[in-house]
Every structure is written in structure tokens, then in C-alpha cells.
Amino acid sequence: MNIVILDAYTLNPGDLSWDVLNKLGNCEIYDRTLPNQVVQRAANAEIVLTNKTILTSKEISQLAKLKYIGVLATGYNVVDIEAAKARDIVVTNVPSYGTNSVAQMVFALLLELTKHVGLHSEAVKFGRWSNQADFCYWDKSLIDIENLTMGIVGLGAIGAAVAKLAAAFGMSVLAYQRNPKPTPNVKHVDLETLFKQSDVISLHCPQTLETQQLINVQSLALMKTSAFLINTSRGGLVDEAALIKALETKQIAGAALDVLNFEPPNADNPLFKLDNCIITPHIAWATKTARQRLLNIAAANIDGFLTGDLQNLVI
């Protein structure tokens, strides 16, 4: 089998081994692939792996040998599913590889919003502590998260992991889920109640027509002025213009975003200028442990395809 990986670098910048894939076929590995390079590079491929490189109906129709598309992520909106289905091309994804990694990042971001560890560390290195008359100081108010209310939008695997950590920190947990099931230490509520009562709102739902710009002028207006928003899910869940205004006017206390509307973002994104907004470069998923798990599952998906034991099918 000829296997082509179109955008390998983010999964494996050099700290993982490709052996699990090399054992399954002849692998051609590209760090990055531009849209106009897809057809040429994958022309002889029976199996194509992609993370963010888009496979439209145009590319799929020109790849005559293609039998299988493996998405190196959970979301599979980079593939024209209908075009693949019309060609009887198998499409798989990799769910649940980074559950703990993302959940931990939620609390890394929340603790930075409330404890300002990075901010104070940098200030100390620039001499602020050395020049103090007292034994300690703080540049921003420090907030305990115990007894605060965590509101989780989307209680799938990651949302449930966040809920478990929140309970361990002594937080109350509200959650909104389209089809709620009884969950320990979680109270299921409607979205309006969640927005109104939560001290922290963490987004863990897929980006769909229904959830596009879920965080908007109206939902922000419902939130407490002391509330924090955390998004480690998809950038399109947030109306960035509305969030910028809410942060500028202190309508909410702060936000921490691991994802943005456009990635990579423009250098002049107004969010970068706000001192009550933390931004990280879409890395919640990217611990070495999570990336190794992703690679192993992707290889197992291909092995299942080759042996007739299909798993993690999208179609």
C-alpha cells in the first residue's frame, strides 16, 4: 500500500517514530502540503493521511487510486465526505486521543487567569520583586477557584474530564448537553442558565451550524462581569468581535483561548492587545503522550482497513 501523509509536522516535528506506519506500507511523508500540491503528491496513493490539509471533491475526484482517507484528528471537516462516499472511499478519524491533555490545558489556562503565574514570573525576572519594599507583591488580584461554578458546554469525553477536574478543585459544575445523561457531580441546565450562573465557562462542543458563534453579543450579555471564558475547542464557536468588545469594556473579567477564528492569526489581531485575554497557539492537544496515542490509533485504523476490521469510521 502506498501511504501519503500530507501534513506530518504538527503531529510529529521529529520527536516521534513513524515506524508504526512504515510497517503498513510505503510511506511518503510531507511536513506541509499546499492546496495546489495535493493531487501531485497523492497521485499514486491508496491511503492519504491529513490533519488540516483540505481534501475537496476536486482533489478526491482526481486521485484515481485513493481507497482510504485517515484524518489525523477528531474533527473531519477537512474532507468532503459526500465526495468520498460517492467514490466508496473509507474515511476514519481519531477520537479521544487527547482527552486528558485538553482537560489539563483548561485548568492551566484557568489558573493563569486566576493566579497569574506567568505574568508574575516574568515581572520578577524584570526586577519587580527585587525593587519591592515588602516581602511579596501582586500586580493582579489572585482568585481562589474553589467554590466557583464551572459551566461546561458539551459533556463529551473532554467535557466530562474537565468536570472531574473541576470537582477535584472544589468547584460546582453545570453542564449543557443536547442529550444529557446523569453524571456524577454535574447539574445539567439549559444554556441561558449556564451563561448566567457560571463563574467559568469552558467550551467543549463541535463547531456546527447550530454552535457557530455560540459566544456572541447575546450570550456574553448574560454572563457575570466576574466570569471567565475558556475555549480549547474550535475558534468558530466565538464571535471574536463581540468578545473583544466584552473584554475591552470589562463586560466579562477575562478569556483564555487556545483556538481562534483564523489559524495562524493575523499579527494585528486586536485580541493580542488585551491584558485580560490569554492566547495559546492551538496546543491543548499536543502533549507528546497525546500525539503518540494519535499516531498509534491512526496506524490501528489503517491496519483495520487492511484486515477488514474497520474502526473509527466516519463513512
N, C-alpha and C positions, 0 to 999 in steps of 0.2 A: 504493500500500500504506500502510495505517495502522500505524505503529510506535509502541509504548508502552514506555518504559523505566521500570521500577518503582522502582529504587533506584540512581540515577545518581551520587550524591555521592561514594561511596568510589572509584569508578573515575575520576571527573572532578570534583574540587572547584572547578574553574574554570581549571586550567592547561592543559587540552587543548581542541581544537576538535571540535565534533560534526559538522563538515562531511561526513565520510565516511559518516555515517548519514543526514544530511539529504538527500544526493543520491539515496538509495534509496527515499525515501517521505516521507510526512507524519509527522514525529516529535513525540510528546508526551513531555516529559522531566520526571520527578519525582525529586527528591532522595531521598525516602524514601516508602514506602507501607506503611501499617498493614494487617494482615490483613483488616479489615473494609472497606478501601478498594479492594482488588484488583479486584473484579468491576465496580464502578462506573467505575474509571479505565480498565480494559481492555475495556470492553463493546464498543467498535467496532474493537478491534484485530485485525488479521490476524496481526501479528507482535508478540510480547511478549519483552522482554529483562529478565532478572532476574539478580541476583547472589546475594543472601541472602534475598530475599522469597520465601516458600514458595508454591508452586502445588500445592494438593492436588486430589484428584479432585473435591471440591465446587466449587472455583473453575473448574477446567477444564471441568466439565460445564455451567457457566453462561455460558461465553464462546463463544457460537454461531459467531462469525466467525473464531475463532482457527485458524490453519493452521500456525503455526511458533512454537516457543519457543527462544530463544537464551540459554543460560546464560553469563553474563559471568565465567566461572571455569572451572577444570578439573573440580572436583567438581560433580556434578549431582544430589545427593541432595535438593535443594530442590524438585525436580519429581517428581510422582507419574508415574513412567514408564509404568506399566501403564495409567493413565487416559489419558495422551496417546496411547499406542499404540492403545487402543480407538477413539479418535477419528481415527486416521491423522494425528495432528499430528506434524510433524517436530520433533525436539529435537536441538540441537547444543551443543557446549561449546567451550572454548578451551584446548587443551592447550599446554604447553611455552612459554608466553609469558614466564614469569618464572624460567626455569631458572637463569640466572646471578645474578639478583637474590637468589633464595633461597639459593643456594650461598654467595654472598658474605656474606649475613647470618649463616650458620652460623659463619663464621670471625670476623665482627665480635663475635658472642656468645662464641665460644671465647676470643678474645683478651682480651675484657673479664674473663672468668672467670680467665684465667691472668696477665694483665698489669695488670688493674685500672686502666685508663687513666682512665675516667670518674670513678672513686672518688678517685683521686689528684688529678685536675684540680680537682674540687670542693673537696677538702681544702686545696689550695694557695690557692684563691680565698678560703677562710675563714681563712687566716693560718697554717696548719700549717708551711709551708716557711719563712715569714718568721721564725718563732719557733724554728727549729732551730739547735742549736749546730754542726752539721755541714753540709757542702755538699749532702747529699742525705738522704733517708729513705724508708722504705716502710712502709705500715700493714698490708699483707698480703704473704705470700710471693709472689714472682714466679717463674713457671714457664715453662721453655722447652717448646715443643710439638714441636720436632724430636726424633725417635726415639720419640715416644709412638705408641700404636696407636689409630687411628681405627676404630671399628666402625660400619658403616652398615647400617641395617635398611631394605631396599628400594633396589634398584640400578636404578631407572628413570633418566630424564633428569637429574633433580635429584641423585639419589644418585650417579650417575656423575660429575656436575660437582663434587660435594663430594669424591669420591675423587681426582679430578685435582688439585684444590687441595691436598688433604691430602698427596699425593705431592710436590707442589711445595714444601711446607713441611718435607719430610723425614720425614713420618710414615709408618708402616706402615699398611696398610689391610686390614681384614677386612670382609666383607660377607655379609649373609644375603639371599638372593633365592629365591623359590619355584621358579623355573625358571632356575637360574644358567647364564650363558654365560661363556666365557673372557674376562677383562677385564684389560688391562694394569695391572700394579702392584696388583692386588687378589687376595686369597686368599678364596675362598668357604668359609664354615664354617656349622655349624648355630647356632641361636640360643643355646643354652647355652654353647657355646664363645665366641661373640661377647661375651656378657654377662660371662663370666669373664675374658677376656683383654684387653678393650678398656680404654684409659685415657679415651677419649671415646666416647660412644655418641650417634649422630645419627639421628633417625627420619625416614624418607622413604617411608613406605608409606601406602596409603589406609586409611581407617577402615572396617573391615568387622566382621562378627560375629566373625571369626577374630582380628582385631587389636585389637578393643576392649579397653582396659586391658591392653595388652601389657606395659606397665611397671606392675608390681604388687608385692605383698609378696614373691612368689617370685623374680621376675626381679631386683628390687633386692637381694635377699639374695645373689645370685650375683656382683654387681658388686664391684669393688675399692673399698676405703674411700677411695682417692685418685681415683676415677673421676668424670667429669662427664657429665651427661645434657643433650642439646640437642634441643629439639622445635620445629621450624618447619613441621610437617606438619598434624596435627589434634589438638585438645585431648583428644579421647576416647581417644587411644592411651595416655593416662596415668591411672592411678588416683591422683588428687590427694591423697587422704587418706594413701595409702601413701607417696607421695613426700614429703609434709610430715613424716611421722614419720622417714623415712630422712634427710632434711636436718637435722631437729632433733637427731637422735641421732648425726649425723656418720657414718651408715652409708655414705653416699657424700659426696664432697667438695663437690659443688655442682650446680646445674642452671641452664639458661637456656631460657626458654620464650617463644616468640612467639605461642603459642596456648594457650587454656585450655578447660576443660570447658564453661563458660558465658561467652558474649561478648555485650556487655561484662560483666565480672565484678562481683560484689558488692563494695562498698567494704571490707568486713571480711574478705575472703578471707585466710586465715592465711598464704598464700604471701607476701603483701606484707610480712610482718613478719620474714622470714628474710634474714639478711645474706649467706647463701650461695646465694641464688636471684635471678637476673636475669629480669625480665619486660618484654617489649616488646608494644605493642598491635596484634598481628597485622599487622605492616608488612613482613615479609620480601619479599612480592610487589610492594610498592607504589612502587618507583622510577618516576620519570616515564617512563623508557625502556620499562619493562615494561608500564606502563599504556597507553602509546601503542600498543605492539605488541598488547596485548589488544584494544584498540578496533579496530585495523586488521583483526585476524583475525576479530573479531565481524562487522564490516562485510563482509568477504570471505565469511564463512559465509552471510550474508543474500543477497549477490549470487549466490552459488552456488545457493541455494534458488530465487531468482527466474529464473535462467537454466537450471535443470535440471542443474547440475553440483554436486551436493551434496558437502559436505566436513565433516569433524569431526562426523559423525553419532553421536549416542547411540542414537537409533532412527530 
